[in-house]
Amino acid sequence: MTTVQLALAGAQLLALLLLPIVMLGLVNRVKSIWAGRRGPRVLQPYHDMRRLLRKRPVYSSVSSEVFRLGPVVAVATSLVAGMLSPMLGPDSPLAFAGDFVAFAYVLALGRVFLMLAALDVGSAFEGMGAAREATYGAVIEPALFLVFGTLLLATGGASFAALLSWGDLGPFALGIKALCFVALMILLQIEAARIPVDDPMTHLELTMIHEVMILDHSGPDLAMLQYAAGLKITICAGLLATLLNPISWAAQPYLAAGVALGLTLAVAVLVGTIESLIARLRMRTLPAYAGVAVLASAIALVLVTLRTGGSL
C-alpha cells in the first residue's frame, strides 16, 4: 500500500470508531430541530453509552454464553463490514476481489447472532422480534445483491470500491445511481432499524422489531448494541456517500475523502429529516416497502443491461 492508501485506511478506521456516536447524535439533533425542541447534544449518545458501561449487566438464569456473545459479535461484524466498505479511500482497508459478497454475509452473521441471543433467553416476546428480523433481513437481501449486480455490470469492477466509485456523470448513469441510492437508503432503514421500518424509541409490542430483541440486554451489553446500531448507520451512509461522491479518488484522494465524510454526515441529516416528516409504517406494509428497494434495483439493472447490450 502507498502512503496515501495507508493514511486513508487509518482515517477510515478512526472514522469507524468515532462516527457512530456522531451519526446517532446528529440524527437525534435533526429530529429535535424539526420538532421545534432544543433536544440533546450531538455527543449525547457518548454520554449514554459511558453511563451504561459503568453499570453491571443482569443475565437471565436460563441464558447461556450465546446471549453474552450476541453484542460482541454484533460490534465485531459491524467493524469488519466497515473495513470492507470503501468509505474514505479508493479501496477499502480489507479490499479483495468479491469483497462485496463478504460484506453482505458478515452483516448477516451479526444479525444471526442477535437473533440467537434473543432466542436464548427463552422469551416468546423476543422470539417474535427475532422472527421479524429474519423476515425483513431475507426480504432486503435480494435488493442488496441486485444493486451489487447492477454496479458490477455497469463498471466491470470486481471489488467493492470499483462498484461504488463509478465516475460516469452522464444522465443515464445518474438515473442508475439514483435508483441504487433509493435501494441503499431503504437498506439503511431496515439494517439500522430506523423509521419508517422500525422506531428505536418505542417499546410498543405491535411495532417493535430490533428493540424487542435487546430488551433483556443491560449495562455494557446494551452499550455495545447501541454502538453497533450506530456503526450500521455509518457504514450504510458511507456506501451512499461513496456512490454520490463526484471527486476522483485517483486525482484528489484527500479532497475525495473529505467530500465523502461530508456526504456521510449529510446522509445522517437526511435520515433525521425523513424520520421527522413521515410516520412509522404499519407492519403489514413493510414487505411492500422493502419491495420498493427490490424494484428500484431491478429497474437499475435493466437500464444497465440495455445500456451495455447485456455484456461487460
VMD Tcl script that draws the C-alpha trace (Angstrom):
set ca {
  {0.00 0.00 0.00}
  {1.16 3.52 -0.76}
  {1.48 6.25 1.86}
  {-1.80 7.81 0.71}
  {-3.62 4.48 0.96}
  {-2.22 3.86 4.43}
  {-3.27 7.33 5.57}
  {-6.79 6.88 4.20}
  {-7.08 3.40 5.71}
  {-6.11 4.81 9.10}
  {-8.61 7.64 8.66}
  {-11.34 5.14 7.85}
  {-10.60 3.10 10.98}
  {-10.69 6.26 13.07}
  {-13.96 7.30 11.41}
  {-15.49 3.90 12.15}
  {-14.60 4.27 15.82}
  {-15.86 7.85 16.23}
  {-18.56 8.46 13.64}
  {-21.21 6.05 15.03}
  {-21.70 8.29 18.07}
  {-21.76 11.44 15.94}
  {-24.19 9.90 13.43}
  {-26.66 8.84 16.14}
  {-26.39 12.22 17.82}
  {-26.80 14.11 14.55}
  {-29.94 12.15 13.62}
  {-31.48 12.86 17.03}
  {-30.46 16.52 16.82}
  {-32.07 16.96 13.40}
  {-35.27 15.33 14.67}
  {-35.30 17.76 17.61}
  {-34.92 20.75 15.29}
  {-37.80 19.58 13.12}
  {-39.92 19.13 16.27}
  {-39.10 22.66 17.45}
  {-37.22 21.44 20.52}
  {-33.75 22.19 21.77}
  {-33.06 18.48 22.01}
  {-29.98 16.54 23.12}
  {-26.42 17.43 22.21}
  {-24.81 15.72 19.24}
  {-22.46 13.81 21.58}
  {-25.26 12.71 23.91}
  {-25.01 9.06 22.71}
  {-21.42 9.01 24.02}
  {-22.57 10.00 27.50}
  {-25.39 7.45 27.38}
  {-23.01 4.66 26.39}
  {-20.46 5.70 29.01}
  {-23.21 5.54 31.66}
  {-24.19 2.05 30.51}
  {-20.57 0.87 30.58}
  {-20.43 1.69 34.28}
  {-23.41 -0.48 35.09}
  {-23.38 -4.14 35.96}
  {-25.16 -6.34 33.39}
  {-28.02 -8.55 34.52}
  {-28.41 -12.01 32.95}
  {-31.36 -14.35 32.98}
  {-30.87 -17.63 34.83}
  {-31.85 -19.52 31.67}
  {-29.47 -17.70 29.30}
  {-26.17 -19.14 28.11}
  {-22.95 -17.83 26.61}
  {-24.79 -17.28 23.33}
  {-26.67 -14.39 24.94}
  {-23.39 -12.82 26.10}
  {-21.77 -13.29 22.68}
  {-24.57 -11.52 20.80}
  {-23.45 -7.91 21.47}
  {-19.76 -8.74 20.99}
  {-20.35 -10.39 17.63}
  {-22.68 -7.55 16.57}
  {-19.93 -4.97 17.14}
  {-17.17 -7.16 15.68}
  {-19.05 -7.97 12.48}
  {-20.05 -4.33 12.02}
  {-16.41 -3.24 12.35}
  {-15.27 -5.88 9.84}
  {-18.04 -4.85 7.44}
  {-16.94 -1.24 7.86}
  {-13.36 -2.14 6.98}
  {-14.63 -3.99 3.91}
  {-16.58 -0.97 2.66}
  {-14.85 1.89 0.77}
  {-15.77 4.91 2.90}
  {-12.73 7.19 2.85}
  {-10.43 5.82 0.20}
  {-10.09 4.45 -3.32}
  {-10.08 0.98 -1.78}
  {-11.34 -0.41 1.48}
  {-8.66 -1.41 4.02}
  {-9.61 -5.10 3.59}
  {-10.28 -4.95 -0.17}
  {-10.15 -8.08 -2.34}
  {-11.99 -9.40 -5.39}
  {-15.56 -10.18 -4.44}
  {-15.32 -8.39 -1.10}
  {-18.88 -7.06 -1.51}
  {-20.17 -10.62 -1.07}
  {-18.20 -10.98 2.16}
  {-19.60 -7.61 3.28}
  {-23.18 -8.80 2.90}
  {-22.65 -12.03 4.79}
  {-20.56 -10.52 7.55}
  {-23.51 -8.23 8.31}
  {-25.80 -11.26 8.08}
  {-23.63 -13.09 10.63}
  {-24.12 -10.26 13.12}
  {-27.88 -10.38 12.56}
  {-27.92 -14.16 13.12}
  {-26.11 -13.83 16.46}
  {-28.52 -11.10 17.57}
  {-31.43 -13.40 16.79}
  {-29.77 -16.32 18.59}
  {-29.16 -14.10 21.64}
  {-32.83 -13.08 21.61}
  {-33.95 -16.69 21.40}
  {-31.51 -17.80 24.10}
  {-33.49 -16.15 26.93}
  {-36.49 -18.33 26.16}
  {-38.91 -15.43 25.77}
  {-41.73 -15.70 23.24}
  {-41.71 -11.90 23.05}
  {-38.08 -11.76 21.91}
  {-38.69 -14.77 19.68}
  {-41.32 -12.68 17.89}
  {-38.75 -9.94 17.31}
  {-36.19 -12.45 16.04}
  {-38.74 -13.83 13.58}
  {-39.47 -10.33 12.30}
  {-35.75 -9.55 11.98}
  {-35.19 -12.73 9.97}
  {-38.13 -11.93 7.71}
  {-37.07 -8.42 6.78}
  {-33.41 -9.40 6.51}
  {-34.40 -12.03 3.94}
  {-36.61 -9.57 2.07}
  {-33.92 -6.90 1.70}
  {-31.09 -9.26 0.68}
  {-32.23 -9.58 -2.98}
  {-32.24 -5.77 -3.29}
  {-28.68 -5.57 -1.96}
  {-27.34 -8.12 -4.43}
  {-29.31 -6.57 -7.28}
  {-27.57 -3.25 -6.51}
  {-24.21 -5.03 -6.48}
  {-25.05 -6.81 -9.74}
  {-26.14 -3.55 -11.35}
  {-22.95 -1.73 -10.43}
  {-20.84 -4.76 -11.38}
  {-22.38 -4.78 -14.85}
  {-22.02 -1.01 -15.17}
  {-18.39 -0.75 -14.04}
  {-16.90 -4.15 -14.74}
  {-15.16 -3.97 -11.36}
  {-14.56 -6.91 -9.06}
  {-14.16 -5.10 -5.73}
  {-16.49 -3.03 -3.57}
  {-14.59 0.18 -4.27}
  {-14.73 -0.35 -8.03}
  {-18.50 -0.85 -7.87}
  {-19.24 2.31 -5.92}
  {-16.57 4.64 -7.36}
  {-18.33 4.94 -10.71}
  {-17.17 8.21 -12.21}
  {-19.70 8.45 -15.05}
  {-21.82 11.59 -14.57}
  {-23.96 11.26 -17.68}
  {-27.77 11.44 -17.47}
  {-28.13 7.68 -17.93}
  {-25.58 6.91 -15.22}
  {-27.13 9.46 -12.84}
  {-30.51 7.77 -13.26}
  {-29.00 4.39 -12.41}
  {-27.22 5.87 -9.40}
  {-30.48 7.46 -8.21}
  {-32.25 4.09 -8.31}
  {-29.36 2.43 -6.45}
  {-29.48 5.29 -3.93}
  {-33.16 4.58 -3.22}
  {-32.46 0.88 -2.72}
  {-29.48 1.52 -0.42}
  {-31.42 4.10 1.61}
  {-34.16 1.54 2.29}
  {-31.42 -0.94 3.16}
  {-30.08 1.56 5.71}
  {-33.52 1.96 7.28}
  {-34.03 -1.80 7.58}
  {-30.48 -2.73 8.60}
  {-30.18 0.04 11.19}
  {-33.80 -0.31 12.42}
  {-34.87 3.23 11.61}
  {-38.22 4.88 10.78}
  {-40.32 4.12 8.74}
  {-39.35 0.46 9.18}
  {-38.66 0.45 12.92}
  {-38.52 3.02 15.69}
  {-35.63 2.74 18.19}
  {-37.52 5.00 20.62}
  {-40.64 2.85 21.01}
  {-41.40 -0.22 23.11}
  {-44.83 -0.94 21.64}
  {-45.26 -4.65 21.05}
  {-47.15 -4.22 17.79}
  {-44.37 -2.25 16.10}
  {-41.05 -3.39 17.58}
  {-38.55 -5.38 15.52}
  {-34.99 -4.71 16.63}
  {-35.81 -3.20 20.01}
  {-37.74 -6.24 21.19}
  {-34.65 -8.41 20.68}
  {-32.48 -6.34 23.01}
  {-34.91 -5.81 25.91}
  {-33.02 -8.26 28.14}
  {-29.63 -6.67 27.46}
  {-28.29 -4.21 30.01}
  {-25.15 -2.36 31.04}
  {-22.12 -2.80 28.73}
  {-24.02 -5.27 26.54}
  {-26.69 -2.67 25.76}
  {-23.98 -0.06 25.13}
  {-22.35 -2.38 22.57}
  {-25.68 -2.92 20.81}
  {-26.30 0.82 20.62}
  {-22.79 1.31 19.25}
  {-23.36 -1.47 16.69}
  {-26.54 0.30 15.56}
  {-24.53 3.49 15.08}
  {-21.93 1.53 13.13}
  {-24.57 0.21 10.74}
  {-25.89 3.70 10.08}
  {-22.33 4.90 9.47}
  {-21.49 2.04 7.11}
  {-24.67 2.35 5.04}
  {-24.31 6.15 4.92}
  {-20.70 5.66 3.81}
  {-21.84 3.47 0.92}
  {-24.29 6.16 -0.18}
  {-21.61 8.83 0.15}
  {-19.14 6.86 -1.96}
  {-21.78 6.27 -4.61}
  {-22.58 10.01 -4.80}
  {-19.03 11.32 -4.47}
  {-18.18 13.32 -7.65}
  {-14.46 13.73 -6.84}
  {-11.94 11.38 -8.46}
  {-10.07 9.27 -5.89}
  {-7.11 8.88 -8.25}
  {-6.66 12.61 -8.90}
  {-7.51 14.12 -5.49}
  {-7.66 11.40 -2.82}
  {-7.69 13.69 0.23}
  {-10.34 16.00 -1.22}
  {-12.43 12.96 -2.19}
  {-12.12 11.64 1.38}
  {-13.24 14.99 2.80}
  {-16.23 15.12 0.45}
  {-17.12 11.52 1.35}
  {-17.06 12.40 5.05}
  {-19.28 15.43 4.43}
  {-21.73 13.36 2.38}
  {-21.84 10.73 5.14}
  {-22.87 13.37 7.66}
  {-25.38 14.74 5.12}
  {-26.99 11.29 4.95}
  {-27.45 11.43 8.74}
  {-29.25 14.76 8.28}
  {-31.41 13.16 5.58}
  {-32.24 10.21 7.85}
  {-33.27 12.58 10.64}
  {-35.39 14.61 8.21}
  {-37.16 11.52 6.87}
  {-37.89 10.31 10.39}
  {-39.33 13.72 11.27}
  {-41.63 14.03 8.26}
  {-43.10 10.54 7.96}
  {-44.59 8.10 10.44}
  {-43.66 4.51 11.01}
  {-45.29 2.17 8.51}
  {-47.75 -0.49 9.55}
  {-46.22 -3.92 9.97}
  {-48.17 -5.46 7.10}
  {-46.91 -2.81 4.67}
  {-43.21 -3.34 5.40}
  {-42.71 -6.17 2.86}
  {-44.12 -3.87 0.17}
  {-41.76 -1.10 1.30}
  {-38.81 -3.47 1.07}
  {-40.16 -4.46 -2.33}
  {-39.63 -0.85 -3.45}
  {-35.89 -1.39 -2.92}
  {-36.02 -4.61 -4.94}
  {-37.98 -2.90 -7.70}
  {-35.64 0.13 -7.83}
  {-32.54 -2.05 -8.04}
  {-34.17 -4.32 -10.63}
  {-35.06 -1.33 -12.84}
  {-31.48 -0.07 -12.48}
  {-30.20 -3.50 -13.54}
  {-32.45 -3.48 -16.61}
  {-31.25 0.01 -17.56}
  {-27.61 -1.02 -17.27}
  {-28.28 -4.14 -19.32}
  {-29.93 -2.08 -22.06}
  {-27.07 0.44 -21.94}
  {-24.31 -2.16 -22.21}
  {-26.10 -4.53 -24.54}
  {-26.04 -7.23 -21.86}
  {-22.23 -7.58 -21.83}
  {-19.48 -6.14 -19.66}
}
mol new
graphics top color blue
foreach p $ca { graphics top sphere $p radius 0.5 }
foreach p [lrange $ca 0 end-1] q [lrange $ca 1 end] { graphics top cylinder $p $q radius 0.2 }
display resetview
